[in-house]
Amino acid sequence: MLNKINNIGIITSGGDSPGMNAAIKSIVNYSINNNINCYGIKYGYDGLINGNIKKLSNKSVYNIIGQGGSILGTGRSIKFKTILGRKKAFENIKKNNLDALIIIGGNGTFTGAIKFNKEYNFPIIGIPGTIDNDINGTDITIGYDTSLNTIIQIIEKIKDTAITNNRIFIIEVMGKGLGFLAFNSGISIGALDILIPNNNKYDLKNLYKILNKWNKYNSNIIIVAENKNIGESEIIYKLIKKKFNNLEFRFNILGHIQRCGSPTCIDRILAIRLGIESIKNLINLKYNFVIGIKNNKITYIPFKKAIKNKKLVIDKI
């Protein structure tokens, strides 16, 4: 029976999000201050399977707090979805004398943790790191605020050319179709309309009503939350361009630039709080949950609950 945590493995998995490095730094610094060794596992769960594990020091994380992405790399592991892959991962955990894992990621990352924990009952703490903000039980996830601000900055630049040329721009943003990035960026920039898919379909009725009254000499922005198939904004663009040939339209898919850049203050502080809290819990031998934040207070969410249902943007209105 585990009675003390001596060695911790850190994984950043899935899509990268700004603030992951701030979380890594806080985990490493706080662990070392409490005589706990930290090991970085490269490129997600594949690093466990391949034994790509390296000890981290204060020097390793000295100047990473403001860097985007993750110094450990991220990835989605096909092998970890297999029994054989998880078995190999566990063998490498034992080989490196790891007592617990801290995993930073989103739905796919936590789904993997559930399967692994069921088979090996190994101590794991999850930290929500995803720009999609789609983890239940936490108000915000690491990377969401930075991504939202990046989107707003880019759209404000696009608005300049939209105004100059009397054009309406259709802009697709990330977010797994859930709409947090689309809704809040759209409100923030005063978008003409915000399209969020429902059951993988867009309702264009309200947009048609708006465009029927729209002056051809006015410019604006239409925000589209990405759907299951990325790039459906182009379909919408072609449809309304044909229907409203008196107006001039352009479209953009912002793409992976939304994941980039130095994290905002909000994301840094959130990452540091959750990182330190994860070590505090492991010291007290508490684990197998996701650590989030609700009403500015730390909350503990069972892995299954964190990924069970879609977190709806309507809850935030």
VOGU-3710 file (C-alpha; in Angstrom, 3 decimals, decimal comma):
1> mlnkinnigi> 0,000/0,000/0,000  1,284/3,450/-0,958  2,196/5,502/2,119  4,357/8,234/0,568  4,814/9,924/-2,790  8,483/10,137/-3,790  8,456/10,267/-7,596  5,889/11,948/-9,836  5,506/11,746/-13,602  4,065/14,739/-15,514
11> itsggdspgm> 2,250/14,345/-18,825  0,800/16,996/-21,140  -1,555/15,287/-23,534  -3,950/15,991/-26,397  -4,070/19,447/-27,952  -1,597/21,932/-26,507  -2,871/24,938/-24,600  -1,084/28,093/-23,361  -0,348/27,765/-19,650  0,732/24,130/-19,684
21> naaiksivny> 4,317/25,219/-19,041  3,247/27,374/-16,098  1,563/24,295/-14,605  4,675/22,169/-15,202  6,885/24,800/-13,539  4,671/25,075/-10,464  4,497/21,288/-10,092  8,270/20,849/-10,371  9,182/23,754/-8,074  6,654/22,840/-5,375
31> sinnnincyg> 7,573/19,140/-5,551  11,290/19,765/-5,145  10,585/22,075/-2,198  8,826/19,092/-0,616  11,552/16,557/-1,448  9,608/14,926/-4,270  11,254/14,044/-7,578  9,576/15,034/-10,838  9,895/13,284/-14,171  8,740/14,702/-17,472
41> ikygydglin> 7,101/12,249/-19,868  7,529/13,349/-23,479  4,728/13,561/-26,053  1,772/12,400/-24,007  0,906/8,792/-23,249  3,254/7,620/-26,009  6,103/8,749/-23,768  4,994/6,256/-21,134  4,771/3,478/-23,682  8,166/4,299/-25,226
51> gnikklsnks> 9,908/5,008/-21,924  10,652/8,583/-22,943  10,992/9,811/-19,360  13,444/12,382/-18,020  14,043/13,802/-14,563  13,181/17,502/-14,222  14,935/20,062/-12,025  14,340/23,678/-11,065  16,778/24,548/-13,837  14,721/22,557/-16,366
61> vyniigqggs> 11,703/24,811/-15,765  13,516/28,033/-14,866  12,292/30,267/-17,684  9,187/28,523/-19,082  6,318/30,253/-17,286  5,626/32,615/-20,191  6,154/30,110/-23,012  3,221/28,797/-25,003  2,835/25,111/-25,769  4,518/22,510/-23,583
71> ilgtgrsikf> 8,209/21,749/-23,074  7,165/18,088/-22,725  5,337/18,026/-26,015  1,811/16,704/-26,404  0,127/14,062/-28,505  -2,857/11,793/-28,933  -1,826/8,183/-28,453  -3,398/5,416/-30,527  -1,301/2,790/-28,716  -2,576/3,866/-25,285
81> ktilgrkkaf> -6,101/2,945/-26,409  -4,993/-0,694/-26,515  -4,576/-3,086/-23,596  -1,050/-3,905/-24,757  -0,125/-0,209/-24,924  -1,362/0,484/-21,402  0,453/-2,624/-20,133  3,722/-1,337/-21,602  3,056/2,088/-20,042  2,592/0,513/-16,619
91> enikknnlda> 5,788/-1,484/-16,998  7,712/1,741/-17,658  6,056/3,407/-14,669  7,350/0,625/-12,453  10,763/0,627/-14,152  11,160/4,338/-13,347  9,764/3,959/-9,803  6,956/6,460/-10,373  4,429/6,676/-7,542  1,854/8,905/-9,252
101> liiiggngtf> 1,016/10,759/-12,456  -0,182/14,306/-13,023  -1,821/14,581/-16,411  -2,620/17,925/-18,019  -5,139/17,765/-20,848  -8,781/17,457/-21,812  -11,463/14,868/-22,529  -9,323/12,383/-24,427  -6,561/12,592/-21,830  -8,956/11,929/-18,950
111> tgaikfnkey> -10,673/9,100/-20,828  -7,280/7,406/-21,076  -6,719/7,965/-17,353  -10,036/6,272/-16,505  -9,131/3,154/-18,492  -5,614/3,017/-17,062  -6,797/3,509/-13,497  -9,444/0,811/-13,839  -6,799/-1,713/-14,920  -3,939/-0,740/-12,602
121> nfpiigipgt> -5,460/1,367/-9,798  -2,552/3,790/-10,158  -2,636/7,239/-8,467  -3,473/9,955/-11,006  -4,456/13,605/-10,734  -5,858/15,451/-13,730  -5,433/19,143/-14,473  -7,791/20,590/-17,137  -5,638/22,035/-19,914  -7,641/22,718/-23,070
131> idndingtdi> -8,593/25,829/-25,026  -12,092/24,385/-25,524  -13,158/24,968/-21,884  -15,258/21,792/-22,075  -14,443/20,048/-18,778  -17,370/19,688/-16,362  -16,991/20,863/-12,787  -14,568/23,717/-13,492  -15,441/27,248/-14,580  -12,358/27,589/-16,766
141> tigydtslnt> -9,591/25,429/-18,202  -5,931/26,296/-18,720  -5,448/27,920/-22,115  -9,012/29,082/-22,687  -8,473/32,715/-21,680  -5,332/33,057/-23,812  -7,019/31,508/-26,828  -10,051/33,758/-26,415  -7,884/36,872/-26,278  -5,869/35,717/-29,300
151> iiqiiekikd> -9,081/35,253/-31,286  -10,321/38,717/-30,322  -7,018/40,345/-31,330  -7,035/38,615/-34,719  -10,673/39,443/-35,438  -10,125/43,091/-34,549  -7,458/43,161/-37,276  -9,784/41,475/-39,754  -12,439/44,074/-38,895  -10,102/46,783/-40,174
161> taitnnrifi> -10,098/45,328/-43,675  -13,797/44,443/-43,453  -14,673/48,068/-42,723  -12,319/49,398/-45,389  -13,784/47,170/-48,102  -17,442/46,976/-46,958  -17,229/43,228/-46,529  -18,800/40,716/-44,189  -16,288/38,171/-42,918  -17,292/34,664/-41,835
171> ievmgkglgf> -14,709/33,459/-39,325  -14,464/29,926/-37,974  -12,974/29,442/-34,516  -12,018/26,324/-32,581  -13,852/24,823/-29,618  -15,128/21,361/-30,645  -18,461/22,857/-31,639  -19,355/23,647/-28,017  -19,240/27,380/-28,604  -17,345/28,882/-25,674
181> lafnsgisig> -14,700/30,506/-27,850  -17,240/31,454/-30,519  -19,827/32,875/-28,121  -17,520/34,955/-25,969  -15,333/36,230/-28,807  -18,450/37,098/-30,792  -19,971/39,059/-27,914  -16,661/40,800/-27,276  -16,201/42,083/-30,831  -19,872/42,844/-31,495
191> aldilipnnn> -20,391/40,175/-34,137  -23,319/40,341/-36,500  -24,213/36,751/-35,586  -22,700/33,744/-33,800  -23,331/30,288/-35,249  -22,985/27,314/-32,887  -23,913/23,843/-34,167  -26,686/21,884/-32,470  -26,511/18,139/-33,107  -23,851/18,916/-35,734
201> kydlknlyki> -26,194/21,249/-37,633  -26,240/25,044/-37,948  -29,512/26,972/-37,808  -29,185/29,806/-40,336  -32,725/31,208/-40,008  -31,770/34,095/-37,724  -28,750/34,935/-39,875  -30,963/35,082/-42,969  -33,308/37,514/-41,200  -30,387/39,768/-40,282
211> lnkwnkynsn> -28,859/39,692/-43,769  -32,212/40,475/-45,420  -32,154/43,820/-43,607  -28,418/44,443/-43,909  -27,149/47,450/-45,820  -24,691/46,532/-48,557  -22,418/49,375/-47,437  -22,046/48,017/-43,908  -19,336/45,582/-42,848  -19,341/43,089/-40,016
221> iiivaenkni> -18,207/39,727/-38,668  -20,057/36,412/-38,434  -18,487/33,951/-35,984  -18,835/30,214/-36,654  -17,957/27,612/-34,014  -16,175/24,729/-35,688  -18,280/21,621/-36,157  -17,343/17,960/-36,076  -15,912/18,465/-39,546  -13,559/21,443/-39,453
231> geseiiykli> -14,052/23,865/-42,319  -17,851/23,909/-42,542  -17,680/27,699/-42,409  -16,750/27,533/-46,098  -20,016/25,716/-46,833  -21,946/28,436/-44,989  -19,921/31,085/-46,817  -20,763/29,665/-50,244  -24,425/29,242/-49,322  -25,048/32,790/-48,120
241> kkkfnnlefr> -22,818/34,285/-50,800  -25,106/32,746/-53,408  -28,287/33,692/-51,535  -27,266/37,309/-50,837  -25,401/38,316/-53,960  -25,925/42,011/-53,162  -23,436/41,669/-50,268  -19,734/40,917/-50,368  -18,472/38,069/-48,211  -15,104/36,579/-47,284
251> fnilghiqrc> -14,250/33,734/-44,923  -11,342/32,699/-42,708  -10,534/29,625/-40,651  -8,296/30,835/-37,834  -6,835/27,388/-37,219  -3,973/26,551/-34,898  -2,886/30,129/-34,338  -5,589/30,064/-31,638  -3,427/27,671/-29,610  -0,303/29,812/-29,814
261> gsptcidril> 1,389/32,459/-27,759  2,385/33,427/-24,277  -0,357/32,681/-21,701  -2,347/35,507/-20,175  -2,089/36,380/-16,491  -5,371/34,530/-15,859  -4,030/31,320/-17,414  -0,706/31,578/-15,591  -2,300/32,044/-12,178  -4,832/29,270/-12,847
271> airlgiesik> -2,068/26,873/-13,938  0,064/27,680/-10,902  -2,853/27,237/-8,480  -3,885/23,886/-9,953  -0,279/22,674/-10,182  0,480/23,409/-6,540  -2,864/21,978/-5,420  -2,116/18,726/-7,241  1,108/18,260/-5,244  -0,591/19,156/-1,954
281> nlinlkynfv> -3,139/16,423/-2,575  -0,544/13,829/-3,521  1,425/14,620/-0,367  -1,772/13,865/1,562  -2,293/10,703/-0,533  -5,429/12,083/-2,231  -5,781/11,373/-5,923  -7,835/9,932/-8,805  -9,757/13,104/-9,628  -9,506/16,249/-11,713
291> igiknnkity> -8,642/19,499/-9,944  -10,636/22,481/-11,196  -11,901/25,825/-10,014  -15,475/26,868/-9,250  -16,422/30,352/-8,064  -12,689/30,981/-7,553  -12,432/28,013/-5,174  -10,587/24,749/-5,816  -12,897/21,866/-6,685  -12,303/18,119/-7,030
301> ipfkkaiknk> -14,083/16,350/-9,871  -14,271/12,586/-10,443  -12,751/11,732/-13,825  -16,013/10,283/-15,148  -18,001/13,344/-14,126  -15,444/15,685/-15,726  -16,007/14,161/-19,165  -19,538/12,747/-18,851  -21,707/15,419/-20,461  -21,206/18,409/-22,699
311> klvidki> -20,586/21,625/-20,800  -22,999/24,081/-22,409  -22,266/27,690/-23,260  -25,806/28,624/-22,196  -24,683/28,058/-18,586  -22,387/31,064/-18,978  -24,926/33,587/-20,289
//
